[in-house]
Amino acid sequence: INAEYGDVYLDRLAAKAQTIREISIQIEGDVRDSNRLIDSLHISMSNVSGQVQTSFSKLTTIISNSNMSLCTIVAIIVTTLLVIYYLIVFLSSFSSSTTNE
């Protein structure tokens, strides 16, 4: 009886070890995927940072070469973005109301 109990115990232990091995392989894959994602996000953020710096330096050049103040230029940009936003919202609500009819 002792040998049978030992065999059952070893079988259970082997099954648990196999389960742990499979889980650890899945975790390794998830970690590898996460690291790839983080690396690509880092590259993307570096590119965005460079573009923002370039845009800011161009904006600074425009401000220094024009007679408008920074506040006026920012107000124009914000107003333009708000108009574009409201046009998109209005057009999307208009198109959704025409498709529902």
N, C-alpha and C positions, 0 to 999 in steps of 0.2 A: 504494500500500500504506500509505503514511503517513496519508492521509486516512481510509482504512478503519479503521486502528488508532485514530486519533483519535476517530472516531465510536463505535467500540466502547467506548473508554475513557470518553467522555462519557456513553454510555448506562449504563455500570456506575456511574459517578459519580452520575448522576441517580437511579438505583435506590437507591443507598446513601443519598442525600440524602432521598429519599422515605421510606425505612425509618426514618431518624433522625427525620424530621418526625412520623411516626406514633407512634414511641416517645415522643417529647417530648409529644405530645398526650395519650397515655395517662398519662404521669407527671403532667402538669398535672391531669388528672381525679382521679388518686389523691391528689395533694396537696390538692386542693380537698375531696375526701371526708374525708381525714384531718383537715383543719382544722375541718370541720363537726363531726366526732366529738369532737375535742378541745374545741371550744366547748360542745357539749352536756354533755360530762363535767365541764367547769368549772362549768356551771350546776348540774348535779346535785350535785357536791361542795359547792357553796356552800349548796344547800338542805339537804344532810345536815349540814353544819357548823352551820347555824342550828338544826336540829332537835336536834342533840346538845347545843348550848349551852342550848336551852330545857329539854331533859330534865334536864341537869345542874343547872340552876337550880331546877327543880321538886324534884329529889332533895335538893338542899341545903336547900330550904324544908321538906321532909318531915322531914329529919334534925333540923333546928333546932327543929321543932315537936313532935318525938316524944322519948320517953325512951330510944329505942334508939340504939346507937352505929352509926357508919358501918360498922364491921366486921360487925355483925349484919345490917344491911340488905343489904350486899353478899353475905353468905353466903346469905341468903334468896333473893336474885335468882339467884345462881349455881346454887343447888339447884333452883330452879324451872326454870331453863333446862336443866339436866341431866335432870330428870325428863321434860320435854317431848321432849328429844332421844332419850332411851331409849324413850319411848313410840312415837315415830315410827319408830325403828329396829325395835323389836319388832313393831309393826303391819305395817311393810313386809315384814319377814322372814316374818311369819305369813301375810300375803296372798300372797307369792310361793310359799310352801310349799304353800298350798292350791290355787294355780293349776297347780302342777306335777303334782299327783296326778291 
